[in-house]
Amino acid sequence: FFEDDDISVYTYLGVIGSGSGMALVTCAIQLITPLLLLYNNMLQSDGDPTTRFYVNTDTAMPLEGRFFPSTDWERFCNKGGRIEGKILIVCVLLIYLLSVVPDSLISFFRVSGGAPQTYSKINSLRLLVWEQANDTVFQQVGYKVDRYMNTGYICILYCIMLFCLLNTPNVLDIILNALAINYIHRIDENLADADWWDQGNRFIRAGTLELVLQGVLRLRVMENPAKFCAEYDIDPKDWKSALGSMNKSLKNERVAARDEKDKRFMTHKEILYFDAAIRAKAEGNISAVEEFEKRNHLFSFSDFLLHLFGLRRRAQFQRYTHFRTWSRWEKIIFLASVPDYIDFENYENF
């Protein structure tokens, strides 16, 4: 299901909120490379100003302060370049017309979230979380960059490419520039499709599930007792009576760590694994400990550094452990009043 060629490093950043370093490097390459090609094409001259730009070949600066080519199309068609190059340019333009233009329109449709592909469905879910403002800063940046790089960037990139091709006299340069632009366009997707990036698509699956949690669970409500009481029609006096204070929320890392080791809140399998891990630690069996205890899974090198220096304590599959305050949940879970009316139509639509 997650084998989709349109999923890129920006998609990972927008969904998982990790991998910002690789996304930054990729974005820099995709922006700088076409600009360098354009700049080089504008300054390069074959020594004949009548067939190229008004450029001084000695100083590599434009004459009369202009970077624009000649608009004498008779000279361009009759005296500007070899016939082989012109035929090749026409072939490239036909390829763009028959392939690139339809692909770009389909790409716009996929980004909008209306297509059946996995990438489009992820974007649809991602938009829901964006509108609810439940995403992190890195997720917001990745989401916007992903949208822009698959819509406006593609149009600008191929406009630059056409400009360069129409002013390239060398046949080999035409082919190389066309191939280079196509490669630059797909760098972000090719990196995400590499075997070393995300084997088995494990992290993008976890990130998509996290988006569902972000879209359904009201995390900002859960961490604020006053908002929680107002949202679920709970009398603040009942909350205070149950927990002893209105300052005690359902988000507490210390209480969650304590409840995680309390067997009252474990299933039979979790109790078995918990006891086995304690026994393995006592016997010094490291491999057994790794088998029965959940390990930290970090997606990127930046996550590893943040986790190493204690700036990010929760790994990829443990981001909501601080909400697992089971001793508090059992005291407030039934405080809310039973609703008199449920809008089933909106519920089914959701």
C-alpha positions as CSV (number, residue, x, y, z in Angstrom):
1,F,0.0,0.0,0.0
2,F,2.8,2.4,0.8
3,E,4.8,1.6,-2.3
4,D,4.2,5.0,-4.0
5,D,6.9,6.7,-6.1
6,D,5.4,10.1,-5.2
7,I,6.4,9.8,-1.5
8,S,9.4,12.0,-1.0
9,V,11.8,13.1,1.8
10,Y,9.5,16.2,2.2
11,T,6.5,13.8,2.7
12,Y,8.5,12.1,5.5
13,L,9.2,15.4,7.1
14,G,5.6,16.5,6.9
15,V,4.2,13.2,8.2
16,I,6.8,12.1,10.8
17,G,8.3,15.5,11.7
18,S,11.8,14.0,11.3
19,G,14.5,14.0,8.7
20,S,14.9,17.8,8.4
21,G,18.6,17.6,7.6
22,M,18.1,15.5,4.5
23,A,15.1,17.5,3.5
24,L,17.2,20.7,3.8
25,V,20.1,19.4,1.7
26,T,17.7,18.0,-1.0
27,C,15.8,21.3,-1.2
28,A,19.1,23.3,-1.5
29,I,20.2,21.0,-4.4
30,Q,16.8,21.3,-6.2
31,L,16.8,25.1,-5.9
32,I,20.5,25.9,-6.5
33,T,21.2,23.6,-9.4
34,P,18.6,25.0,-11.9
35,L,19.6,28.5,-10.9
36,L,23.2,27.8,-11.7
37,L,22.2,26.3,-15.0
38,L,20.2,29.4,-15.8
39,Y,23.0,31.7,-14.7
40,N,25.6,29.8,-16.8
41,N,23.3,29.8,-19.8
42,M,22.8,33.5,-19.6
43,L,26.5,34.4,-19.3
44,Q,27.9,31.8,-21.7
45,S,28.7,32.9,-25.2
46,D,30.1,31.1,-28.3
47,G,31.8,34.3,-29.5
48,D,29.1,35.4,-31.8
49,P,26.7,37.9,-30.1
50,T,24.3,37.7,-33.1
51,T,23.4,34.2,-32.3
52,R,23.4,34.3,-28.5
53,F,23.1,36.9,-25.8
54,Y,24.5,40.4,-25.6
55,V,27.4,39.2,-23.5
56,N,31.0,40.4,-23.3
57,T,33.1,37.2,-23.5
58,D,36.1,38.9,-21.8
59,T,34.3,40.1,-18.7
60,A,31.4,37.6,-18.7
61,M,29.0,40.5,-18.1
62,P,26.0,41.4,-20.2
63,L,26.3,44.3,-22.6
64,E,24.0,47.2,-22.1
65,G,23.0,45.7,-18.7
66,R,20.7,43.1,-20.3
67,F,20.5,39.4,-19.6
68,F,17.9,38.7,-22.3
69,P,18.4,37.1,-25.7
70,S,17.9,38.7,-29.0
71,T,14.3,38.9,-30.2
72,D,15.3,38.7,-33.9
73,W,13.6,35.4,-34.7
74,E,14.7,35.5,-38.3
75,R,18.3,35.4,-37.2
76,F,17.5,32.8,-34.6
77,C,15.8,30.5,-37.1
78,N,18.2,31.0,-40.0
79,K,21.6,31.7,-38.5
80,G,21.4,30.7,-34.8
81,G,22.7,27.2,-34.3
82,R,22.9,23.9,-36.1
83,I,19.9,22.1,-37.6
84,E,20.5,19.0,-35.5
85,G,20.2,21.0,-32.4
86,K,16.9,22.6,-33.5
87,I,15.5,19.2,-34.4
88,L,16.5,17.9,-31.0
89,I,14.9,20.9,-29.3
90,V,11.7,20.2,-31.2
91,C,11.8,16.6,-30.0
92,V,12.3,17.6,-26.4
93,L,9.4,20.1,-26.7
94,L,7.1,17.3,-28.0
95,I,8.2,15.1,-25.1
96,Y,7.3,17.8,-22.7
97,L,4.0,18.5,-24.4
98,L,3.0,14.8,-24.4
99,S,4.4,13.7,-21.1
100,V,5.5,16.5,-18.7
101,V,2.4,18.6,-19.0
102,P,-0.1,15.8,-18.3
103,D,2.1,14.5,-15.5
104,S,2.2,18.0,-13.9
105,L,-1.6,18.2,-14.0
106,I,-1.9,14.8,-12.4
107,S,0.7,15.9,-9.8
108,F,-1.5,18.9,-8.9
109,F,-4.5,16.5,-8.5
110,R,-2.5,14.1,-6.3
111,V,-1.3,17.0,-4.0
112,S,-4.8,18.2,-3.6
113,G,-5.7,14.8,-2.0
114,G,-8.4,13.6,-4.4
115,A,-6.5,10.8,-6.2
116,P,-6.6,7.1,-5.2
117,Q,-2.8,6.8,-4.7
118,T,-1.2,6.4,-1.3
119,Y,0.5,9.8,-1.5
120,S,-2.7,11.6,-2.3
121,K,-4.5,9.9,0.7
122,I,-1.7,10.9,3.0
123,N,-2.0,14.4,1.8
124,S,-5.7,14.4,2.5
125,L,-5.1,13.2,6.0
126,R,-2.3,15.6,6.4
127,L,-4.6,18.5,5.4
128,L,-7.0,17.5,8.2
129,V,-4.3,17.7,10.8
130,W,-3.1,21.0,9.4
131,E,-6.6,22.6,9.6
132,Q,-6.9,21.4,13.2
133,A,-3.4,22.9,14.0
134,N,-2.4,19.7,15.8
135,D,0.9,19.3,14.0
136,T,4.4,20.2,15.1
137,V,6.6,22.9,13.6
138,F,8.7,20.4,11.6
139,Q,5.5,18.7,10.3
140,Q,4.2,22.1,9.2
141,V,7.4,23.0,7.3
142,G,7.6,19.6,5.7
143,Y,3.9,19.7,4.6
144,K,4.2,23.1,3.0
145,V,7.5,22.4,1.3
146,D,6.1,19.1,-0.1
147,R,3.1,20.9,-1.6
148,Y,5.2,23.7,-3.1
149,M,7.9,21.4,-4.5
150,N,5.2,19.3,-6.2
151,T,3.3,22.2,-7.7
152,G,4.8,25.6,-8.3
153,Y,8.4,24.4,-8.3
154,I,7.7,21.9,-11.1
155,C,6.3,24.7,-13.3
156,I,9.2,27.1,-12.6
157,L,11.8,24.3,-13.1
158,Y,10.5,23.4,-16.6
159,C,10.2,27.0,-17.6
160,I,13.9,27.4,-16.7
161,M,14.6,24.2,-18.6
162,L,12.8,25.4,-21.8
163,F,14.6,28.7,-21.6
164,C,18.0,27.0,-21.4
165,L,17.2,24.5,-24.1
166,L,16.1,27.2,-26.6
167,N,19.4,29.0,-26.1
168,T,21.8,26.0,-26.1
169,P,23.7,25.6,-29.4
170,N,25.4,22.3,-28.6
171,V,23.5,19.1,-29.3
172,L,25.2,17.2,-26.5
173,D,24.4,20.0,-24.0
174,I,20.7,19.9,-25.0
175,I,20.5,16.2,-24.1
176,L,22.5,16.6,-20.8
177,N,20.5,19.6,-19.7
178,A,17.2,17.8,-20.3
179,L,18.4,14.7,-18.4
180,A,19.7,16.9,-15.6
181,I,16.4,18.7,-15.0
182,N,14.4,15.4,-15.0
183,Y,16.9,14.0,-12.5
184,I,16.7,17.1,-10.3
185,H,13.0,17.0,-10.4
186,R,12.9,13.5,-8.9
187,I,15.8,13.7,-6.4
188,D,13.4,13.9,-3.3
189,E,11.4,10.9,-4.5
190,N,14.4,8.9,-5.5
191,L,16.0,9.3,-2.1
192,A,12.8,8.2,-0.3
193,D,12.6,5.2,-2.6
194,A,16.2,4.0,-1.8
195,D,16.6,0.8,0.1
196,W,18.5,2.4,3.0
197,W,16.0,5.2,3.6
198,D,13.0,3.3,5.1
199,Q,13.1,-0.5,4.8
200,G,9.7,-1.9,4.6
201,N,8.2,1.6,4.8
202,R,8.0,1.1,8.6
203,F,8.4,4.8,9.6
204,I,6.0,6.2,7.0
205,R,3.4,3.6,8.2
206,A,3.9,4.7,11.8
207,G,3.8,8.4,10.8
208,T,0.5,7.9,9.0
209,L,-0.9,6.2,12.1
210,E,0.3,9.1,14.1
211,L,-1.5,11.5,11.8
212,V,-4.7,9.6,12.5
213,L,-4.1,10.0,16.2
214,Q,-3.4,13.7,15.7
215,G,-6.5,14.1,13.7
216,V,-8.8,12.2,16.1
217,L,-7.4,12.6,19.5
218,R,-7.7,16.1,21.0
219,L,-4.2,16.1,22.5
220,R,-4.3,19.8,23.4
221,V,-7.6,19.2,25.1
222,M,-6.3,16.2,27.0
223,E,-3.3,18.1,28.4
224,N,-5.5,20.9,29.7
225,P,-8.0,20.0,32.5
226,A,-10.1,23.1,32.0
227,K,-10.4,22.4,28.3
228,F,-11.1,18.8,28.9
229,C,-13.9,19.5,31.3
230,A,-15.5,22.0,28.9
231,E,-15.2,19.7,25.9
232,Y,-16.7,16.7,27.5
233,D,-19.1,18.3,29.9
234,I,-17.4,17.4,33.1
235,D,-18.0,19.4,36.3
236,P,-14.6,20.9,37.4
237,K,-15.6,20.0,41.0
238,D,-15.8,16.3,40.0
239,W,-12.4,16.5,38.3
240,K,-10.9,18.1,41.4
241,S,-12.6,15.5,43.6
242,A,-11.3,12.7,41.5
243,L,-7.7,13.8,41.1
244,G,-7.3,16.2,44.0
245,S,-6.5,19.3,42.0
246,M,-7.4,21.0,38.7
247,N,-3.7,21.3,37.9
248,K,-3.3,17.5,37.4
249,S,-3.7,16.8,33.7
250,L,-3.8,13.5,31.7
251,K,-0.3,14.4,30.4
252,N,2.4,13.7,32.9
253,E,5.6,11.9,32.1
254,R,6.5,11.0,35.7
255,V,3.1,9.4,36.4
256,A,3.1,7.7,33.0
257,A,6.5,6.1,33.8
258,R,5.2,4.9,37.1
259,D,2.0,3.5,35.7
260,E,4.0,1.7,32.9
261,K,5.5,-0.5,35.6
262,D,2.2,-1.1,37.5
263,K,0.9,-4.6,36.7
264,R,-2.6,-3.5,37.4
265,F,-2.6,-1.7,34.1
266,M,-1.0,-4.5,32.1
267,T,-2.4,-7.3,30.0
268,H,-1.3,-10.9,30.6
269,K,1.2,-10.7,27.7
270,E,2.6,-7.4,29.0
271,I,3.0,-8.9,32.5
272,L,4.9,-11.9,31.0
273,Y,7.2,-9.7,29.0
274,F,7.8,-7.4,32.0
275,D,8.8,-10.3,34.3
276,A,10.9,-11.8,31.6
277,A,12.8,-8.5,31.1
278,I,13.5,-8.2,34.8
279,R,14.8,-11.8,34.9
280,A,17.0,-11.2,31.9
281,K,18.5,-8.0,33.4
282,A,19.2,-9.9,36.7
283,E,21.0,-12.6,34.7
284,G,22.8,-10.1,32.5
285,N,21.3,-11.5,29.3
286,I,21.4,-8.5,27.0
287,S,19.9,-10.1,24.0
288,A,16.9,-11.3,26.0
289,V,16.4,-7.8,27.4
290,E,16.3,-6.4,23.9
291,E,13.7,-9.1,23.0
292,F,11.3,-8.3,25.8
293,E,11.8,-4.5,26.2
294,K,10.7,-1.9,23.6
295,R,13.7,-0.2,22.1
296,N,14.0,3.3,20.8
297,H,13.7,3.6,17.1
298,L,15.1,6.8,15.7
299,F,14.5,7.8,12.1
300,S,17.2,10.3,11.3
301,F,20.7,11.3,12.4
302,S,19.3,14.6,13.8
303,D,16.9,12.5,16.0
304,F,19.8,10.5,17.2
305,L,21.7,13.6,18.3
306,L,18.6,15.1,20.0
307,H,18.0,11.9,21.8
308,L,21.7,11.5,22.7
309,F,21.8,15.0,24.4
310,G,18.4,14.6,26.0
311,L,16.7,17.2,23.9
312,R,14.1,14.7,22.6
313,R,13.2,11.9,25.0
314,R,10.5,10.1,23.0
315,A,11.5,8.0,20.0
316,Q,9.3,7.4,16.9
317,F,7.0,4.7,18.3
318,Q,6.8,6.2,21.8
319,R,5.7,9.8,21.3
320,Y,2.5,9.5,23.3
321,T,3.7,7.6,26.3
322,H,3.4,10.7,28.5
323,F,-0.4,10.4,28.0
324,R,-0.5,6.8,29.4
325,T,-1.4,8.0,32.9
326,W,-3.7,5.1,33.5
327,S,-4.1,5.8,37.3
328,R,-5.6,9.1,36.4
329,W,-7.6,7.9,33.4
330,E,-9.5,5.3,35.5
331,K,-10.6,8.1,37.9
332,I,-12.0,10.5,35.3
333,I,-13.0,8.2,32.4
334,F,-16.7,8.0,33.6
335,L,-17.1,11.5,34.9
336,A,-18.6,12.8,31.6
337,S,-22.4,12.8,31.3
338,V,-24.1,10.6,28.7
339,P,-25.1,12.7,25.7
340,D,-28.8,13.1,25.0
341,Y,-28.3,13.4,21.3
342,I,-25.8,12.2,18.8
343,D,-25.5,13.6,15.3
344,F,-25.2,10.2,13.5
345,E,-25.1,11.8,10.0
346,N,-21.9,13.8,10.9
347,Y,-20.5,10.9,12.7
348,E,-20.9,8.6,9.7
349,N,-19.4,11.3,7.4
350,F,-16.4,11.6,9.7
